[in-house]
Amino acid sequence: MKIKTVITTALFLFVVVSMAYLVGRETGLLSPLPSPAEVAAEAGRVVYYFHGNRRCMTCRRIEAYTATALQSGFAQQLDDGRLAWRVVNVDEPANAHFIEDFELVTRSVVLAEYVDGECVRWRNLPDVWDLVGDEGEFIGYVQDETRAFLEAGE
């Protein structure tokens, strides 16, 4: 009878901890997004993909293509910290400020540069929506824009 109590207790604790983890993750309480100052400390330049709670296939494709563009074109900069890649849910209260900060009107890819924790320049890439139907064109666009953004800041 004692073994049954131990197993039941262990399973109950597992369920409670799992639920707490899921709630913490969904609400942003676990591993919150770094502040702009923290991002700036690790990389002066950041490529953001901003999304909301509801994500369509096109939104997911934009995120995936952007990640591919960065990994295939800027792996060294990502590895050495000169460039950071951040996926941000702007529907989370802690991230809502990005809507005003970057004048977002829809889900977007934004390039930003920080100096001493302050955003000194940024660029929205609106053509990602027009190019999402052609992966090669999309990747080329994101890489060209990112390269130009990086070069302009040097």
MIDOSE-1310 file (N, C-alpha, C; in nm, 2 decimals, decimal comma, always signed):
residues 154
mkik	+0,08/-0,12/+0,00/+0,00/+0,00/+0,00/+0,09/+0,13/+0,00; +0,20/+0,12/+0,07/+0,29/+0,24/+0,07/+0,34/+0,28/-0,06; +0,38/+0,18/-0,14/+0,43/+0,21/-0,28/+0,33/+0,28/-0,36; +0,20/+0,24/-0,35/+0,10/+0,30/-0,43/+0,09/+0,45/-0,39
tvit	+0,10/+0,48/-0,26/+0,09/+0,62/-0,22/+0,21/+0,70/-0,27; +0,33/+0,64/-0,27/+0,45/+0,71/-0,32/+0,44/+0,74/-0,47; +0,39/+0,64/-0,55/+0,37/+0,66/-0,69/+0,26/+0,77/-0,72; +0,15/+0,76/-0,65/+0,05/+0,86/-0,66/+0,10/+1,00/-0,63
talf	+0,17/+1,01/-0,52/+0,22/+1,14/-0,49/+0,32/+1,19/-0,59; +0,41/+1,11/-0,64/+0,51/+1,15/-0,74/+0,44/+1,19/-0,87; +0,34/+1,12/-0,91/+0,26/+1,15/-1,03/+0,19/+1,29/-1,01; +0,13/+1,31/-0,90/+0,06/+1,43/-0,87/+0,16/+1,55/-0,88
lfvv	+0,27/+1,53/-0,81/+0,38/+1,64/-0,82/+0,42/+1,67/-0,96; +0,44/+1,56/-1,04/+0,48/+1,58/-1,18/+0,38/+1,66/-1,25; +0,25/+1,63/-1,23/+0,14/+1,71/-1,30/+0,14/+1,85/-1,25; +0,16/+1,88/-1,12/+0,15/+2,01/-1,07/+0,27/+2,09/-1,13
vsma	+0,39/+2,03/-1,12/+0,51/+2,10/-1,17/+0,50/+2,13/-1,32; +0,45/+2,03/-1,40/+0,43/+2,05/-1,54/+0,33/+2,16/-1,57; +0,22/+2,17/-1,50/+0,12/+2,27/-1,52/+0,18/+2,41/-1,48; +0,26/+2,42/-1,37/+0,32/+2,54/-1,33/+0,42/+2,59/-1,44
ylvg	+0,49/+2,50/-1,50/+0,59/+2,53/-1,60/+0,52/+2,59/-1,72; +0,41/+2,52/-1,77/+0,34/+2,56/-1,89/+0,27/+2,70/-1,86; +0,21/+2,72/-1,75/+0,15/+2,85/-1,72/+0,26/+2,96/-1,71; +0,38/+2,93/-1,65/+0,49/+3,03/-1,65/+0,54/+3,06/-1,78
retg	+0,55/+2,96/-1,87/+0,60/+2,98/-2,00/+0,50/+3,06/-2,09; +0,37/+3,03/-2,08/+0,27/+3,10/-2,16/+0,25/+3,25/-2,11; +0,27/+3,27/-1,98/+0,25/+3,41/-1,93/+0,38/+3,49/-1,94; +0,49/+3,43/-1,97/+0,61/+3,50/-1,98/+0,69/+3,52/-1,85
llsp	+0,64/+3,45/-1,75/+0,70/+3,46/-1,62/+0,83/+3,38/-1,61; +0,84/+3,27/-1,69/+0,96/+3,19/-1,70/+1,05/+3,25/-1,81; +1,17/+3,27/-1,79/+1,27/+3,32/-1,88/+1,21/+3,43/-1,97; +1,19/+3,54/-1,91/+1,13/+3,66/-1,98/+1,23/+3,70/-2,09
lpsp	+1,18/+3,77/-2,19/+1,26/+3,83/-2,29/+1,35/+3,93/-2,23; +1,48/+3,93/-2,27/+1,57/+4,03/-2,22/+1,53/+4,17/-2,25; +1,56/+4,26/-2,16/+1,53/+4,40/-2,19/+1,62/+4,45/-2,30; +1,58/+4,56/-2,37/+1,67/+4,62/-2,47/+1,81/+4,64/-2,42
aeva	+1,83/+4,68/-2,29/+1,96/+4,70/-2,24/+2,04/+4,57/-2,23; +1,97/+4,46/-2,19/+2,03/+4,33/-2,19/+2,07/+4,28/-2,33; +1,98/+4,30/-2,42/+2,01/+4,27/-2,56/+2,13/+4,34/-2,61; +2,13/+4,47/-2,58/+2,24/+4,56/-2,63/+2,38/+4,51/-2,57
aeag	+2,37/+4,46/-2,45/+2,50/+4,41/-2,38/+2,55/+4,29/-2,45; +2,46/+4,21/-2,51/+2,51/+4,09/-2,58/+2,53/+4,11/-2,73; +2,46/+4,20/-2,79/+2,47/+4,23/-2,93/+2,42/+4,37/-2,96; +2,49/+4,45/-3,02/+2,45/+4,59/-3,05/+2,34/+4,59/-3,16
rvvy	+2,33/+4,48/-3,24/+2,24/+4,47/-3,35/+2,15/+4,35/-3,33; +2,02/+4,37/-3,35/+1,92/+4,26/-3,32/+1,83/+4,25/-3,44; +1,80/+4,13/-3,48/+1,69/+4,11/-3,58/+1,58/+4,05/-3,50; +1,46/+4,12/-3,51/+1,34/+4,07/-3,43/+1,24/+4,02/-3,53
yfhg	+1,17/+3,92/-3,49/+1,04/+3,88/-3,55/+0,94/+3,90/-3,45; +0,84/+3,99/-3,48/+0,73/+4,02/-3,39/+0,61/+3,95/-3,43; +0,55/+3,88/-3,34/+0,42/+3,80/-3,36/+0,33/+3,82/-3,25; +0,21/+3,77/-3,26/+0,11/+3,78/-3,16/+0,08/+3,64/-3,11
nrrc	-0,03/+3,63/-3,02/-0,07/+3,50/-2,97/-0,12/+3,41/-3,08; -0,20/+3,47/-3,17/-0,25/+3,39/-3,29/-0,16/+3,39/-3,40; -0,11/+3,28/-3,45/-0,01/+3,27/-3,55/-0,06/+3,19/-3,67; -0,07/+3,25/-3,78/-0,12/+3,18/-3,90/+0,01/+3,11/-3,97
mtcr	-0,02/+3,03/-4,07/+0,09/+2,96/-4,14/+0,19/+3,06/-4,20; +0,13/+3,17/-4,26/+0,22/+3,27/-4,32/+0,31/+3,33/-4,21; +0,26/+3,36/-4,10/+0,34/+3,42/-3,99/+0,45/+3,32/-3,95; +0,42/+3,20/-3,94/+0,52/+3,10/-3,90/+0,62/+3,08/-4,01
riea	+0,58/+3,09/-4,14/+0,67/+3,08/-4,25/+0,77/+3,20/-4,25; +0,72/+3,32/-4,22/+0,80/+3,44/-4,21/+0,91/+3,42/-4,11; +0,87/+3,37/-3,99/+0,97/+3,34/-3,89/+1,07/+3,24/-3,93; +1,03/+3,13/-3,99/+1,12/+3,03/-4,03/+1,21/+3,07/-4,14
ytat	+1,16/+3,15/-4,24/+1,25/+3,20/-4,35/+1,35/+3,30/-4,30; +1,31/+3,38/-4,21/+1,40/+3,48/-4,15/+1,51/+3,41/-4,07; +1,48/+3,31/-3,99/+1,58/+3,23/-3,92/+1,67/+3,17/-4,02; +1,62/+3,11/-4,13/+1,71/+3,05/-4,23/+1,80/+3,15/-4,29
alqs	+1,74/+3,27/-4,33/+1,82/+3,37/-4,39/+1,94/+3,41/-4,30; +1,91/+3,42/-4,17/+2,02/+3,47/-4,08/+2,12/+3,36/-4,05; +2,07/+3,23/-4,04/+2,17/+3,12/-4,01/+2,26/+3,10/-4,14; +2,20/+3,11/-4,26/+2,28/+3,09/-4,37/+2,36/+3,20/-4,42
gfaq	+2,33/+3,32/-4,38/+2,40/+3,44/-4,42/+2,48/+3,51/-4,31; +2,45/+3,48/-4,19/+2,52/+3,56/-4,08/+2,55/+3,47/-3,96; +2,58/+3,34/-3,99/+2,61/+3,25/-3,88/+2,73/+3,30/-3,79; +2,83/+3,35/-3,85/+2,95/+3,40/-3,77/+2,91/+3,51/-3,68
qldd	+2,83/+3,61/-3,73/+2,79/+3,72/-3,65/+2,70/+3,68/-3,54; +2,61/+3,58/-3,56/+2,52/+3,53/-3,46/+2,61/+3,45/-3,35; +2,70/+3,38/-3,40/+2,78/+3,30/-3,31/+2,87/+3,39/-3,22; +2,93/+3,49/-3,28/+3,02/+3,57/-3,20/+2,95/+3,69/-3,12
grla	+2,82/+3,70/-3,14/+2,74/+3,80/-3,06/+2,73/+3,94/-3,13; +2,78/+3,95/-3,25/+2,77/+4,08/-3,32/+2,62/+4,10/-3,36; +2,55/+4,00/-3,37/+2,41/+4,00/-3,42/+2,33/+3,90/-3,33; +2,21/+3,95/-3,29/+2,12/+3,86/-3,21/+1,99/+3,84/-3,29
wrvv	+1,93/+3,72/-3,27/+1,80/+3,69/-3,33/+1,70/+3,67/-3,22; +1,59/+3,75/-3,22/+1,49/+3,74/-3,12/+1,35/+3,73/-3,18; +1,27/+3,63/-3,13/+1,13/+3,61/-3,17/+1,05/+3,66/-3,05; +0,96/+3,76/-3,07/+0,90/+3,83/-2,96/+0,75/+3,83/-2,98
nvde	+0,67/+3,79/-2,88/+0,53/+3,79/-2,88/+0,48/+3,93/-2,83; +0,44/+4,02/-2,91/+0,40/+4,15/-2,87/+0,26/+4,15/-2,80; +0,19/+4,04/-2,80/+0,07/+4,03/-2,72/+0,09/+4,01/-2,57; +0,22/+3,97/-2,53/+0,25/+3,96/-2,39/+0,27/+4,10/-2,34
pana	+0,21/+4,13/-2,22/+0,22/+4,27/-2,17/+0,36/+4,33/-2,16; +0,46/+4,24/-2,12/+0,60/+4,29/-2,11/+0,66/+4,33/-2,24; +0,60/+4,29/-2,35/+0,66/+4,32/-2,48/+0,58/+4,42/-2,56; +0,47/+4,46/-2,51/+0,38/+4,55/-2,58/+0,45/+4,68/-2,62
hfie	+0,55/+4,73/-2,55/+0,62/+4,85/-2,58/+0,68/+4,85/-2,72; +0,71/+4,73/-2,77/+0,77/+4,72/-2,90/+0,68/+4,77/-3,01; +0,55/+4,76/-2,99/+0,46/+4,81/-3,09/+0,48/+4,96/-3,11; +0,49/+5,04/-3,00/+0,52/+5,18/-3,01/+0,66/+5,21/-3,05
dfel	+0,76/+5,13/-2,99/+0,90/+5,16/-3,02/+0,93/+5,15/-3,17; +0,87/+5,05/-3,24/+0,90/+5,03/-3,38/+0,78/+5,05/-3,47; +0,68/+5,12/-3,42/+0,57/+5,16/-3,50/+0,51/+5,05/-3,57; +0,49/+4,94/-3,51/+0,44/+4,81/-3,57/+0,29/+4,83/-3,60
vtrs	+0,25/+4,79/-3,72/+0,11/+4,79/-3,76/+0,07/+4,64/-3,79; +0,16/+4,55/-3,80/+0,14/+4,41/-3,83/+0,25/+4,33/-3,78; +0,25/+4,20/-3,79/+0,36/+4,12/-3,76/+0,48/+4,15/-3,85; +0,60/+4,17/-3,79/+0,71/+4,23/-3,87/+0,84/+4,17/-3,84
vvla	+0,93/+4,19/-3,93/+1,07/+4,16/-3,91/+1,14/+4,30/-3,90; +1,21/+4,33/-3,79/+1,27/+4,46/-3,77/+1,42/+4,44/-3,73; +1,50/+4,52/-3,79/+1,64/+4,53/-3,76/+1,66/+4,65/-3,67; +1,74/+4,63/-3,56/+1,76/+4,74/-3,46/+1,90/+4,74/-3,42
eyvd	+1,95/+4,86/-3,39/+2,08/+4,88/-3,33/+2,07/+4,95/-3,20; +2,14/+4,90/-3,10/+2,14/+4,96/-2,97/+2,28/+5,01/-2,93; +2,29/+5,12/-2,87/+2,41/+5,18/-2,81/+2,38/+5,22/-2,67; +2,45/+5,17/-2,57/+2,43/+5,19/-2,43/+2,29/+5,17/-2,39
gecv	+2,23/+5,07/-2,44/+2,09/+5,03/-2,40/+1,98/+5,11/-2,47; +2,02/+5,20/-2,56/+1,92/+5,28/-2,63/+1,92/+5,24/-2,78; +1,80/+5,23/-2,83/+1,79/+5,20/-2,97/+1,82/+5,33/-3,05; +1,93/+5,32/-3,13/+1,97/+5,44/-3,21/+1,92/+5,44/-3,35
rwrn	+1,88/+5,32/-3,40/+1,82/+5,32/-3,54/+1,76/+5,18/-3,55; +1,66/+5,18/-3,64/+1,59/+5,06/-3,67/+1,53/+5,06/-3,81; +1,50/+4,95/-3,86/+1,44/+4,94/-4,00/+1,34/+4,82/-4,00; +1,22/+4,85/-4,04/+1,12/+4,75/-4,06/+1,14/+4,69/-4,20
lpdv	+1,11/+4,56/-4,21/+1,13/+4,50/-4,35/+0,99/+4,46/-4,39; +0,91/+4,55/-4,45/+0,77/+4,53/-4,49/+0,76/+4,43/-4,60; +0,86/+4,42/-4,69/+0,84/+4,33/-4,81/+0,84/+4,18/-4,77; +0,86/+4,15/-4,65/+0,86/+4,01/-4,61/+0,72/+3,95/-4,65
wdlv	+0,62/+4,03/-4,63/+0,48/+3,99/-4,66/+0,46/+3,96/-4,81; +0,52/+4,04/-4,90/+0,51/+4,03/-5,04/+0,59/+3,91/-5,09; +0,70/+3,88/-5,02/+0,80/+3,78/-5,07/+0,78/+3,64/-5,01; +0,69/+3,63/-4,91/+0,68/+3,50/-4,84/+0,64/+3,38/-4,93
gdeg	+0,59/+3,41/-5,05/+0,55/+3,30/-5,14/+0,67/+3,25/-5,21; +0,79/+3,31/-5,20/+0,91/+3,27/-5,27/+1,02/+3,26/-5,17; +1,05/+3,15/-5,12/+1,15/+3,14/-5,02/+1,29/+3,20/-5,06; +1,33/+3,17/-5,18/+1,46/+3,22/-5,22/+1,46/+3,38/-5,23
efig	+1,36/+3,43/-5,28/+1,35/+3,58/-5,29/+1,34/+3,64/-5,15; +1,27/+3,58/-5,06/+1,25/+3,62/-4,92/+1,39/+3,62/-4,85; +1,46/+3,51/-4,86/+1,59/+3,50/-4,79/+1,69/+3,60/-4,85; +1,69/+3,62/-4,98/+1,78/+3,72/-5,04/+1,74/+3,86/-4,99
yvqd	+1,62/+3,89/-4,98/+1,57/+4,02/-4,93/+1,62/+4,04/-4,79; +1,59/+3,95/-4,70/+1,63/+3,96/-4,56/+1,78/+3,97/-4,55; +1,86/+3,89/-4,62/+2,00/+3,90/-4,62/+2,06/+4,03/-4,67; +2,00/+4,08/-4,78/+2,05/+4,20/-4,84/+2,02/+4,32/-4,74
etra	+1,90/+4,32/-4,68/+1,86/+4,43/-4,59/+1,95/+4,42/-4,46; +1,97/+4,30/-4,41/+2,05/+4,29/-4,29/+2,19/+4,33/-4,32; +2,25/+4,29/-4,43/+2,39/+4,32/-4,47/+2,40/+4,48/-4,48; +2,31/+4,54/-4,55/+2,31/+4,69/-4,56/+2,30/+4,75/-4,43
flea	+2,21/+4,70/-4,34/+2,20/+4,76/-4,21/+2,32/+4,75/-4,13; +2,39/+4,63/-4,13/+2,51/+4,61/-4,06/+2,62/+4,70/-4,11; +2,63/+4,71/-4,24/+2,74/+4,80/-4,30/+2,72/+4,94/-4,28; +2,59/+4,99/-4,27/+2,56/+5,13/-4,25/+2,60/+5,17/-4,11
ge	+2,60/+5,08/-4,02/+2,63/+5,11/-3,88/+2,78/+5,10/-3,84; +2,86/+5,06/-3,94/+3,00/+5,05/-3,91/+3,08/+5,17/-3,94
